[in-house]
Amino acid sequence: MTKRNMPSFESLLEDLYASVCDPDRFEQFTAKLRTVMNAHLVALLTDDASHYHHVLKNYADEPLAVRPAPPDDDGSINLYFTRGREQLIENGVLDSTPLFAPSELERSSFYQKQLLPIDVYWSMGYCLSDSNSDEVIALTVSRDKRRPPFEPEVMQLAQRLLPHLRNVYALQQRLQPLAGIATGLDCLSFGVWLLDHNGLVVHTNAEAKRLTHEAATGIHQHNRQLIPCWRPDRPALQHALAAATSGNTRRNAELLLHDPSGQAWASCTIRPLQRDILANWGCGNSCYAILFVQPLAHAQPPADALRHLFGLTAAETELACALVQHGALADCIPAMRKNRETLRSHLKALFAKTETHRQAELIRRLQAAVN
């Protein structure tokens, strides 16, 4: 390939940084890296105190048939790390050529069992991370015996590329647990919204998306803003969101949301978050609050389960079931055909036995027990 057709440094960086969001672009990056460094293999490796040769992934011009060596085999000990680990950590980039005389490397079991089968003779490495003192993550670039050792200008390119490789690796490490969190949120049976400092939606789980699109929903989302479908619910939600995202409170807000007809639809909890938690969801803002929505069970809840779980009397159990079905106490009065004072007395007993203080909190506790 002529210099005119050689991938530019900017082209390398474009694919490298794009790989943070699109893993397929890392394949394109390694292909270009092999070209500009006149190599046939790029590999991601990890090393610990044992120096066992552990390849996380190979990126090659042609598919490689690699069989890992048994841990007790001499050929499984990576000689590059036994001799050059400290230099790699200190300098960030290391050319392995000065580590061995060619004949010494060729006589080693490591070369015969690990390198020769994949036609590796010259190697250099980038140290991506040594934050864990017991483990080093390295990206290696290798040439076969038909090519020359790495030239000084190629090693200069490697030094220039190093900080960008470390940036991307650090981004990937930070995003990996967040991806796990997102997957975990999708497994929940209630809606979850993560909100930024303006109360706007940063991330939703699968159930939240479903709830905002169902016909009889009590909340919908427009331009990242959450809007209750029943107008009287809107001031209370706006006030609760403003308080939770202000950074001035750690208290949860408990609300009851209604469907467009005014019927109790779901319990809602808004929980403030520390400002640095769940940061960087791809929108540039940290998450300041998390909102949970649990739709009410309009089917008859299991009365026996509630009675035994909380030690309720028959009258208290009847009210607990009505609250799960209908929401607020005011909505239970017509259905139960009992006077308000009697029900208020039972409600106080429910607060005490469930260790709650507000109706929305009580309903959420009962709903969780039903589920």
Contacts in CASP RR format, 6 or more apart in sequence:
PFRMAT RR
TARGET T0000
AUTHOR 0000-0000-0000
METHOD contacts of the structure
MODEL  1
MTKRNMPSFESLLEDLYASVCDPDRFEQFTAKLRTVMNAHLVALLTDDAS
HYHHVLKNYADEPLAVRPAPPDDDGSINLYFTRGREQLIENGVLDSTPLF
APSELERSSFYQKQLLPIDVYWSMGYCLSDSNSDEVIALTVSRDKRRPPF
EPEVMQLAQRLLPHLRNVYALQQRLQPLAGIATGLDCLSFGVWLLDHNGL
VVHTNAEAKRLTHEAATGIHQHNRQLIPCWRPDRPALQHALAAATSGNTR
RNAELLLHDPSGQAWASCTIRPLQRDILANWGCGNSCYAILFVQPLAHAQ
PPADALRHLFGLTAAETELACALVQHGALADCIPAMRKNRETLRSHLKAL
FAKTETHRQAELIRRLQAAVN
1 35 0 8 1.000
6 35 0 8 1.000
6 36 0 8 1.000
7 32 0 8 1.000
7 35 0 8 1.000
7 36 0 8 1.000
9 157 0 8 1.000
9 160 0 8 1.000
9 161 0 8 1.000
11 32 0 8 1.000
12 29 0 8 1.000
12 32 0 8 1.000
12 33 0 8 1.000
12 36 0 8 1.000
12 161 0 8 1.000
13 164 0 8 1.000
15 25 0 8 1.000
15 26 0 8 1.000
15 28 0 8 1.000
15 29 0 8 1.000
15 32 0 8 1.000
16 25 0 8 1.000
16 26 0 8 1.000
16 29 0 8 1.000
16 164 0 8 1.000
16 165 0 8 1.000
16 168 0 8 1.000
17 164 0 8 1.000
17 167 0 8 1.000
17 168 0 8 1.000
18 25 0 8 1.000
19 25 0 8 1.000
19 26 0 8 1.000
19 29 0 8 1.000
19 168 0 8 1.000
20 168 0 8 1.000
20 171 0 8 1.000
20 172 0 8 1.000
20 175 0 8 1.000
27 59 0 8 1.000
30 42 0 8 1.000
30 59 0 8 1.000
31 59 0 8 1.000
33 39 0 8 1.000
33 42 0 8 1.000
33 141 0 8 1.000
34 40 0 8 1.000
34 41 0 8 1.000
34 42 0 8 1.000
34 59 0 8 1.000
34 61 0 8 1.000
34 141 0 8 1.000
36 157 0 8 1.000
37 141 0 8 1.000
37 150 0 8 1.000
37 154 0 8 1.000
37 157 0 8 1.000
37 158 0 8 1.000
38 143 0 8 1.000
38 147 0 8 1.000
38 154 0 8 1.000
39 141 0 8 1.000
39 142 0 8 1.000
39 143 0 8 1.000
39 147 0 8 1.000
40 60 0 8 1.000
40 61 0 8 1.000
40 62 0 8 1.000
40 119 0 8 1.000
40 142 0 8 1.000
40 143 0 8 1.000
40 144 0 8 1.000
41 58 0 8 1.000
41 59 0 8 1.000
41 60 0 8 1.000
41 61 0 8 1.000
41 64 0 8 1.000
41 118 0 8 1.000
41 119 0 8 1.000
41 120 0 8 1.000
41 140 0 8 1.000
41 141 0 8 1.000
41 142 0 8 1.000
42 58 0 8 1.000
42 59 0 8 1.000
42 60 0 8 1.000
42 139 0 8 1.000
42 140 0 8 1.000
42 141 0 8 1.000
42 142 0 8 1.000
43 55 0 8 1.000
43 56 0 8 1.000
43 57 0 8 1.000
43 58 0 8 1.000
43 59 0 8 1.000
43 139 0 8 1.000
43 140 0 8 1.000
43 142 0 8 1.000
44 55 0 8 1.000
44 56 0 8 1.000
44 57 0 8 1.000
44 59 0 8 1.000
44 137 0 8 1.000
44 138 0 8 1.000
44 139 0 8 1.000
44 140 0 8 1.000
45 53 0 8 1.000
45 54 0 8 1.000
45 55 0 8 1.000
45 56 0 8 1.000
45 78 0 8 1.000
45 137 0 8 1.000
45 138 0 8 1.000
45 139 0 8 1.000
45 140 0 8 1.000
46 54 0 8 1.000
46 56 0 8 1.000
46 135 0 8 1.000
46 136 0 8 1.000
46 137 0 8 1.000
46 138 0 8 1.000
47 54 0 8 1.000
47 78 0 8 1.000
47 81 0 8 1.000
47 85 0 8 1.000
47 135 0 8 1.000
47 136 0 8 1.000
47 138 0 8 1.000
48 134 0 8 1.000
48 135 0 8 1.000
48 136 0 8 1.000
49 134 0 8 1.000
50 71 0 8 1.000
50 77 0 8 1.000
51 77 0 8 1.000
51 78 0 8 1.000
51 81 0 8 1.000
51 82 0 8 1.000
51 85 0 8 1.000
52 71 0 8 1.000
52 76 0 8 1.000
52 77 0 8 1.000
52 78 0 8 1.000
53 68 0 8 1.000
53 69 0 8 1.000
53 75 0 8 1.000
53 76 0 8 1.000
53 77 0 8 1.000
53 78 0 8 1.000
53 110 0 8 1.000
53 114 0 8 1.000
54 68 0 8 1.000
55 66 0 8 1.000
55 68 0 8 1.000
58 64 0 8 1.000
58 66 0 8 1.000
58 118 0 8 1.000
60 118 0 8 1.000
64 118 0 8 1.000
65 117 0 8 1.000
66 117 0 8 1.000
66 118 0 8 1.000
68 76 0 8 1.000
69 75 0 8 1.000
69 76 0 8 1.000
69 113 0 8 1.000
69 114 0 8 1.000
70 76 0 8 1.000
73 109 0 8 1.000
73 113 0 8 1.000
74 109 0 8 1.000
74 110 0 8 1.000
75 108 0 8 1.000
75 109 0 8 1.000
75 110 0 8 1.000
75 112 0 8 1.000
75 113 0 8 1.000
75 114 0 8 1.000
76 110 0 8 1.000
76 113 0 8 1.000
76 114 0 8 1.000
77 110 0 8 1.000
78 110 0 8 1.000
78 114 0 8 1.000
79 99 0 8 1.000
79 100 0 8 1.000
79 105 0 8 1.000
79 108 0 8 1.000
79 110 0 8 1.000
79 111 0 8 1.000
80 96 0 8 1.000
80 99 0 8 1.000
80 123 0 8 1.000
80 140 0 8 1.000
81 88 0 8 1.000
81 136 0 8 1.000
83 99 0 8 1.000
83 100 0 8 1.000
84 94 0 8 1.000
84 96 0 8 1.000
84 99 0 8 1.000
85 136 0 8 1.000
87 94 0 8 1.000
88 94 0 8 1.000
88 125 0 8 1.000
88 127 0 8 1.000
88 136 0 8 1.000
88 138 0 8 1.000
89 127 0 8 1.000
89 130 0 8 1.000
89 136 0 8 1.000
91 127 0 8 1.000
92 126 0 8 1.000
92 127 0 8 1.000
92 162 0 8 1.000
93 124 0 8 1.000
93 125 0 8 1.000
93 126 0 8 1.000
93 127 0 8 1.000
93 155 0 8 1.000
93 158 0 8 1.000
93 159 0 8 1.000
93 162 0 8 1.000
94 124 0 8 1.000
94 125 0 8 1.000
94 127 0 8 1.000
95 124 0 8 1.000
95 125 0 8 1.000
95 149 0 8 1.000
95 150 0 8 1.000
95 155 0 8 1.000
96 122 0 8 1.000
96 123 0 8 1.000
96 124 0 8 1.000
96 125 0 8 1.000
97 122 0 8 1.000
97 149 0 8 1.000
97 150 0 8 1.000
105 111 0 8 1.000
105 115 0 8 1.000
114 120 0 8 1.000
115 121 0 8 1.000
119 144 0 8 1.000
119 145 0 8 1.000
120 142 0 8 1.000
120 143 0 8 1.000
120 144 0 8 1.000
121 142 0 8 1.000
121 143 0 8 1.000
121 144 0 8 1.000
121 145 0 8 1.000
121 147 0 8 1.000
122 142 0 8 1.000
122 143 0 8 1.000
122 144 0 8 1.000
122 145 0 8 1.000
122 147 0 8 1.000
122 148 0 8 1.000
122 149 0 8 1.000
122 150 0 8 1.000
123 140 0 8 1.000
123 141 0 8 1.000
123 142 0 8 1.000
123 143 0 8 1.000
124 140 0 8 1.000
124 141 0 8 1.000
124 150 0 8 1.000
124 155 0 8 1.000
124 158 0 8 1.000
125 138 0 8 1.000
125 139 0 8 1.000
125 140 0 8 1.000
125 141 0 8 1.000
125 158 0 8 1.000
126 138 0 8 1.000
126 139 0 8 1.000
126 140 0 8 1.000
126 158 0 8 1.000
126 161 0 8 1.000
126 162 0 8 1.000
126 165 0 8 1.000
127 136 0 8 1.000
127 137 0 8 1.000
127 138 0 8 1.000
128 137 0 8 1.000
128 138 0 8 1.000
128 139 0 8 1.000
128 165 0 8 1.000
128 166 0 8 1.000
128 169 0 8 1.000
129 136 0 8 1.000
129 137 0 8 1.000
129 166 0 8 1.000
129 169 0 8 1.000
129 170 0 8 1.000
129 173 0 8 1.000
130 136 0 8 1.000
130 137 0 8 1.000
137 169 0 8 1.000
139 165 0 8 1.000
141 158 0 8 1.000
143 149 0 8 1.000
143 150 0 8 1.000
150 158 0 8 1.000
174 280 0 8 1.000
175 280 0 8 1.000
178 278 0 8 1.000
178 280 0 8 1.000
178 281 0 8 1.000
181 278 0 8 1.000
182 203 0 8 1.000
182 205 0 8 1.000
184 205 0 8 1.000
185 192 0 8 1.000
185 203 0 8 1.000
185 205 0 8 1.000
186 205 0 8 1.000
186 206 0 8 1.000
186 207 0 8 1.000
188 205 0 8 1.000
188 207 0 8 1.000
189 207 0 8 1.000
189 371 0 8 1.000
190 207 0 8 1.000
190 292 0 8 1.000
190 293 0 8 1.000
190 294 0 8 1.000
190 295 0 8 1.000
191 204 0 8 1.000
191 205 0 8 1.000
191 207 0 8 1.000
191 208 0 8 1.000
191 211 0 8 1.000
191 292 0 8 1.000
191 293 0 8 1.000
191 294 0 8 1.000
192 204 0 8 1.000
192 205 0 8 1.000
192 207 0 8 1.000
192 208 0 8 1.000
192 290 0 8 1.000
192 291 0 8 1.000
192 292 0 8 1.000
192 293 0 8 1.000
193 201 0 8 1.000
193 203 0 8 1.000
193 204 0 8 1.000
193 208 0 8 1.000
193 226 0 8 1.000
193 290 0 8 1.000
193 291 0 8 1.000
193 293 0 8 1.000
194 201 0 8 1.000
194 202 0 8 1.000
194 203 0 8 1.000
194 204 0 8 1.000
194 278 0 8 1.000
194 281 0 8 1.000
194 287 0 8 1.000
194 289 0 8 1.000
194 290 0 8 1.000
195 201 0 8 1.000
195 202 0 8 1.000
195 226 0 8 1.000
195 241 0 8 1.000
195 244 0 8 1.000
195 245 0 8 1.000
195 287 0 8 1.000
195 288 0 8 1.000
195 289 0 8 1.000
195 290 0 8 1.000
195 291 0 8 1.000
196 202 0 8 1.000
196 245 0 8 1.000
196 283 0 8 1.000
196 285 0 8 1.000
196 286 0 8 1.000
196 287 0 8 1.000
196 288 0 8 1.000
197 245 0 8 1.000
197 285 0 8 1.000
197 286 0 8 1.000
197 288 0 8 1.000
198 245 0 8 1.000
198 285 0 8 1.000
199 225 0 8 1.000
199 226 0 8 1.000
199 241 0 8 1.000
199 242 0 8 1.000
199 245 0 8 1.000
199 288 0 8 1.000
199 289 0 8 1.000
200 224 0 8 1.000
200 225 0 8 1.000
201 221 0 8 1.000
201 224 0 8 1.000
201 225 0 8 1.000
201 226 0 8 1.000
202 224 0 8 1.000
202 281 0 8 1.000
202 283 0 8 1.000
202 285 0 8 1.000
202 287 0 8 1.000
203 281 0 8 1.000
203 287 0 8 1.000
204 212 0 8 1.000
204 221 0 8 1.000
208 293 0 8 1.000
211 217 0 8 1.000
211 218 0 8 1.000
211 219 0 8 1.000
211 266 0 8 1.000
211 293 0 8 1.000
211 295 0 8 1.000
212 219 0 8 1.000
212 220 0 8 1.000
212 221 0 8 1.000
216 259 0 8 1.000
216 260 0 8 1.000
216 265 0 8 1.000
217 229 0 8 1.000
217 259 0 8 1.000
217 265 0 8 1.000
218 228 0 8 1.000
218 229 0 8 1.000
218 230 0 8 1.000
218 233 0 8 1.000
218 257 0 8 1.000
218 258 0 8 1.000
218 259 0 8 1.000
218 260 0 8 1.000
218 265 0 8 1.000
218 266 0 8 1.000
219 226 0 8 1.000
219 227 0 8 1.000
219 228 0 8 1.000
219 229 0 8 1.000
219 257 0 8 1.000
219 266 0 8 1.000
219 293 0 8 1.000
220 226 0 8 1.000
220 227 0 8 1.000
220 229 0 8 1.000
221 227 0 8 1.000
226 237 0 8 1.000
226 241 0 8 1.000
226 291 0 8 1.000
227 234 0 8 1.000
228 234 0 8 1.000
228 237 0 8 1.000
228 257 0 8 1.000
228 258 0 8 1.000
229 258 0 8 1.000
229 259 0 8 1.000
229 260 0 8 1.000
230 257 0 8 1.000
230 258 0 8 1.000
230 259 0 8 1.000
230 260 0 8 1.000
230 261 0 8 1.000
230 262 0 8 1.000
230 265 0 8 1.000
232 258 0 8 1.000
233 255 0 8 1.000
233 257 0 8 1.000
233 258 0 8 1.000
236 255 0 8 1.000
237 255 0 8 1.000
237 257 0 8 1.000
237 268 0 8 1.000
240 253 0 8 1.000
240 255 0 8 1.000
240 270 0 8 1.000
241 270 0 8 1.000
241 289 0 8 1.000
241 291 0 8 1.000
243 249 0 8 1.000
243 253 0 8 1.000
243 272 0 8 1.000
244 253 0 8 1.000
244 270 0 8 1.000
244 271 0 8 1.000
244 272 0 8 1.000
244 288 0 8 1.000
244 289 0 8 1.000
245 272 0 8 1.000
245 288 0 8 1.000
245 289 0 8 1.000
247 272 0 8 1.000
247 275 0 8 1.000
247 288 0 8 1.000
249 272 0 8 1.000
250 272 0 8 1.000
251 272 0 8 1.000
252 269 0 8 1.000
252 270 0 8 1.000
252 271 0 8 1.000
252 272 0 8 1.000
253 269 0 8 1.000
253 270 0 8 1.000
254 267 0 8 1.000
254 268 0 8 1.000
254 269 0 8 1.000
254 358 0 8 1.000
254 360 0 8 1.000
254 361 0 8 1.000
254 364 0 8 1.000
255 267 0 8 1.000
255 268 0 8 1.000
255 269 0 8 1.000
255 270 0 8 1.000
255 360 0 8 1.000
256 264 0 8 1.000
256 266 0 8 1.000
256 267 0 8 1.000
256 268 0 8 1.000
256 327 0 8 1.000
256 328 0 8 1.000
256 359 0 8 1.000
256 360 0 8 1.000
256 363 0 8 1.000
257 264 0 8 1.000
257 265 0 8 1.000
257 266 0 8 1.000
257 267 0 8 1.000
257 268 0 8 1.000
257 293 0 8 1.000
258 264 0 8 1.000
258 265 0 8 1.000
259 265 0 8 1.000
263 326 0 8 1.000
263 331 0 8 1.000
264 296 0 8 1.000
264 326 0 8 1.000
264 327 0 8 1.000
264 328 0 8 1.000
264 331 0 8 1.000
265 295 0 8 1.000
265 296 0 8 1.000
266 293 0 8 1.000
266 294 0 8 1.000
266 295 0 8 1.000
266 296 0 8 1.000
267 293 0 8 1.000
267 294 0 8 1.000
267 296 0 8 1.000
267 360 0 8 1.000
267 363 0 8 1.000
267 364 0 8 1.000
267 367 0 8 1.000
268 291 0 8 1.000
268 292 0 8 1.000
268 293 0 8 1.000
268 294 0 8 1.000
268 360 0 8 1.000
269 291 0 8 1.000
269 292 0 8 1.000
269 360 0 8 1.000
269 361 0 8 1.000
269 364 0 8 1.000
270 289 0 8 1.000
270 290 0 8 1.000
270 291 0 8 1.000
270 292 0 8 1.000
271 289 0 8 1.000
271 290 0 8 1.000
271 291 0 8 1.000
271 292 0 8 1.000
272 288 0 8 1.000
272 289 0 8 1.000
273 287 0 8 1.000
273 288 0 8 1.000
273 289 0 8 1.000
273 290 0 8 1.000
275 286 0 8 1.000
275 288 0 8 1.000
276 286 0 8 1.000
277 286 0 8 1.000
277 287 0 8 1.000
278 286 0 8 1.000
278 287 0 8 1.000
278 290 0 8 1.000
279 286 0 8 1.000
279 287 0 8 1.000
280 286 0 8 1.000
281 287 0 8 1.000
294 364 0 8 1.000
294 367 0 8 1.000
294 368 0 8 1.000
294 371 0 8 1.000
296 324 0 8 1.000
296 325 0 8 1.000
296 326 0 8 1.000
296 327 0 8 1.000
296 363 0 8 1.000
296 367 0 8 1.000
297 324 0 8 1.000
297 325 0 8 1.000
297 367 0 8 1.000
297 370 0 8 1.000
297 371 0 8 1.000
298 325 0 8 1.000
299 325 0 8 1.000
300 321 0 8 1.000
300 325 0 8 1.000
301 320 0 8 1.000
301 321 0 8 1.000
301 324 0 8 1.000
301 325 0 8 1.000
301 366 0 8 1.000
301 370 0 8 1.000
302 370 0 8 1.000
303 317 0 8 1.000
303 318 0 8 1.000
303 320 0 8 1.000
303 321 0 8 1.000
305 369 0 8 1.000
305 370 0 8 1.000
306 312 0 8 1.000
306 317 0 8 1.000
306 320 0 8 1.000
306 321 0 8 1.000
306 366 0 8 1.000
306 369 0 8 1.000
306 370 0 8 1.000
307 314 0 8 1.000
307 317 0 8 1.000
309 369 0 8 1.000
310 320 0 8 1.000
310 350 0 8 1.000
310 353 0 8 1.000
310 354 0 8 1.000
310 369 0 8 1.000
311 353 0 8 1.000
312 320 0 8 1.000
312 349 0 8 1.000
312 350 0 8 1.000
312 353 0 8 1.000
313 349 0 8 1.000
315 346 0 8 1.000
316 346 0 8 1.000
316 349 0 8 1.000
316 350 0 8 1.000
316 353 0 8 1.000
318 336 0 8 1.000
319 332 0 8 1.000
319 336 0 8 1.000
319 343 0 8 1.000
319 346 0 8 1.000
319 347 0 8 1.000
319 350 0 8 1.000
320 350 0 8 1.000
320 366 0 8 1.000
322 332 0 8 1.000
322 335 0 8 1.000
322 336 0 8 1.000
323 329 0 8 1.000
323 332 0 8 1.000
323 350 0 8 1.000
323 359 0 8 1.000
323 362 0 8 1.000
323 363 0 8 1.000
323 366 0 8 1.000
324 363 0 8 1.000
324 366 0 8 1.000
324 367 0 8 1.000
324 370 0 8 1.000
325 335 0 8 1.000
326 332 0 8 1.000
326 335 0 8 1.000
327 359 0 8 1.000
327 363 0 8 1.000
328 359 0 8 1.000
329 340 0 8 1.000
329 343 0 8 1.000
329 344 0 8 1.000
329 347 0 8 1.000
329 359 0 8 1.000
332 343 0 8 1.000
333 339 0 8 1.000
333 340 0 8 1.000
333 343 0 8 1.000
336 343 0 8 1.000
347 359 0 8 1.000
347 362 0 8 1.000
350 356 0 8 1.000
350 362 0 8 1.000
351 357 0 8 1.000
351 362 0 8 1.000
354 362 0 8 1.000
354 365 0 8 1.000
354 366 0 8 1.000
356 362 0 8 1.000
356 365 0 8 1.000
END
